[in-house]
Amino acid sequence: MNTRIESDQTRPSVTRSEARCTTLRIRFVRLPRPGEFDEYDLSRFLIGEVYDVPAQLASLLILSEYAAPVPFSPWRDVATDPHRPRKP
């Protein structure tokens, strides 16, 4: 039985604190139709962009063909890490 959650306050959103759990990097290839993923707040995602999202959500999006996995690239992560100290 599908239950639709009406209140935005009870919908989980993907936040930075969730990035500390197991995440997968995905690229959105299309957005879900209204009503398909109401339990998640996907409003900030854009087609073609790459995001690190919780593994459970990433798996659902990949299996539903809304996203594709993005291979891990250690060089990209080091280059884009804003918290990495810079060498003088």
C-alpha positions in Angstrom: 0.0 0.0 0.0 1.5 3.4 -1.0 1.1 6.2 1.5 1.6 9.7 0.3 3.2 12.1 2.7 1.7 15.5 2.4 3.8 17.6 4.8 7.2 18.9 3.6 8.3 18.8 7.2 8.1 15.0 7.4 9.9 14.4 4.0 13.5 13.5 4.4 15.8 15.8 2.5 19.4 15.1 1.4 21.6 17.2 3.6 25.3 17.6 4.3 24.9 15.6 7.5 23.8 12.6 5.4 26.9 12.9 3.3 28.8 11.4 6.2 27.0 8.1 5.8 27.7 5.7 2.9 27.2 7.7 -0.3 27.3 7.1 -4.0 28.1 9.6 -6.7 25.4 9.8 -9.4 24.5 12.0 -12.4 20.8 12.7 -12.9 19.7 11.8 -16.4 16.1 12.7 -15.9 13.9 13.7 -13.0 11.2 11.5 -11.5 7.6 12.2 -12.3 5.5 13.9 -9.6 4.5 11.4 -7.0 7.2 8.8 -7.6 9.6 9.9 -4.9 7.4 12.0 -2.7 9.2 10.6 0.4 12.4 12.5 -0.7 13.0 16.2 -1.4 14.5 16.1 -4.9 13.8 19.7 -5.7 17.5 20.8 -5.7 18.7 18.3 -8.2 19.3 19.2 -11.9 19.6 17.0 -14.9 23.2 16.4 -16.0 24.7 17.4 -12.6 26.7 15.1 -10.4 25.8 14.6 -6.7 26.9 12.5 -3.8 23.7 11.1 -2.2 23.0 8.4 0.4 23.5 4.9 -1.0 19.8 3.9 -0.5 18.5 6.9 -2.5 21.2 6.5 -5.2 20.2 2.8 -5.6 16.6 3.7 -6.0 17.3 6.4 -8.6 19.7 4.2 -10.5 17.4 1.2 -10.6 14.5 3.5 -11.7 16.8 4.9 -14.5 16.6 8.5 -13.2 20.4 8.5 -12.5 23.6 6.8 -13.6 26.5 6.0 -11.3 29.6 8.1 -11.7 32.9 6.3 -11.4 35.2 7.3 -8.5 38.0 9.6 -9.5 40.5 10.2 -6.7 42.2 13.0 -8.7 39.0 14.9 -9.1 38.2 14.6 -5.4 41.6 15.9 -4.3 41.4 18.8 -6.8 37.9 19.9 -5.8 38.2 19.4 -2.0 37.8 22.9 -0.5 39.1 21.8 2.9 42.4 20.4 1.7 45.3 22.6 2.7 47.1 24.2 -0.1 50.9 23.9 -0.5 52.8 27.2 -0.5 
